[in-house]
């Protein structure tokens, strides 16, 4: 499924430790227009919890998340 999701921006947060993947995700989303998609890649295990919770508490939509070989990937659609 993840290969078929189109996105407007990619954020490479690999190698960054908590809370930087979440903070950089928030900043990247501010640059997008509502409805556009941000693809995030991260290696910090805490991002799995943080980004999911962030999207639950905001208008942004987590379209898909995957955990493959210690690389976490998220496709987030910017809300209004």
C-alpha positions as CSV (number, residue, x, y, z in Angstrom):
1,X,0.0,0.0,0.0
2,X,2.7,2.5,1.0
3,X,4.2,2.5,-2.5
4,X,0.9,3.7,-4.0
5,X,0.5,6.7,-1.7
6,X,1.4,10.0,-3.4
7,X,3.0,12.7,-1.4
8,X,4.1,16.3,-1.8
9,X,7.0,16.4,0.6
10,X,9.4,13.9,2.3
11,X,10.9,14.4,5.7
12,X,13.9,12.3,6.4
13,X,14.2,12.2,10.2
14,X,16.3,9.0,10.4
15,X,19.1,9.3,13.0
16,X,17.2,11.9,15.0
17,X,16.2,11.1,18.6
18,X,13.0,12.0,20.4
19,X,11.4,14.5,20.3
20,X,13.1,15.8,17.1
21,X,11.1,13.5,14.6
22,X,7.8,14.9,15.9
23,X,9.0,18.5,16.1
24,X,10.3,18.3,12.5
25,X,7.1,16.7,11.4
26,X,5.1,19.6,12.9
27,X,7.3,22.1,11.1
28,X,7.1,20.3,7.8
29,X,3.3,20.1,8.0
30,X,3.1,23.9,8.4
31,X,4.8,24.2,5.0
32,X,2.1,22.2,3.2
33,X,-1.4,23.2,2.1
34,X,-4.5,21.4,3.5
35,X,-5.0,18.0,1.8
36,X,-1.3,17.6,0.9
37,X,0.6,14.6,2.1
38,X,3.9,14.4,4.1
39,X,5.9,11.2,4.0
40,X,8.1,10.9,7.1
41,X,10.9,8.3,7.6
42,X,12.4,7.9,11.1
43,X,14.5,5.5,13.1
44,X,13.5,6.6,16.6
45,X,11.1,4.0,18.1
46,X,9.4,6.8,20.1
47,X,8.1,8.3,16.9
48,X,5.8,5.3,16.5
49,X,3.8,6.4,19.5
50,X,4.4,10.2,19.2
51,X,3.3,10.7,15.6
52,X,0.2,8.4,16.0
53,X,-0.9,10.3,19.1
54,X,-0.2,13.7,17.4
55,X,-2.5,12.9,14.5
56,X,-5.2,11.7,16.8
57,X,-5.1,15.0,18.7
58,X,-5.0,17.3,15.6
59,X,-6.9,17.7,12.3
60,X,-4.1,15.8,10.4
61,X,-4.9,12.3,9.2
62,X,-2.4,9.4,9.4
63,X,-3.0,7.7,6.1
64,X,-0.6,4.8,6.7
65,X,2.2,3.8,9.0
66,X,4.7,1.0,8.7
67,X,7.6,-0.4,10.7
68,X,10.1,-2.2,8.5
69,X,13.6,-3.2,9.7
70,X,13.7,-0.4,12.4
71,X,12.7,2.3,9.9
72,X,9.3,3.8,10.7
73,X,7.4,5.4,7.9
74,X,4.3,7.7,8.1
75,X,2.1,9.2,5.5
76,X,0.3,12.2,7.0
77,X,-2.4,14.2,5.2
78,X,-2.5,17.8,6.4
79,X,-5.8,18.8,7.9
80,X,-7.6,22.2,7.6
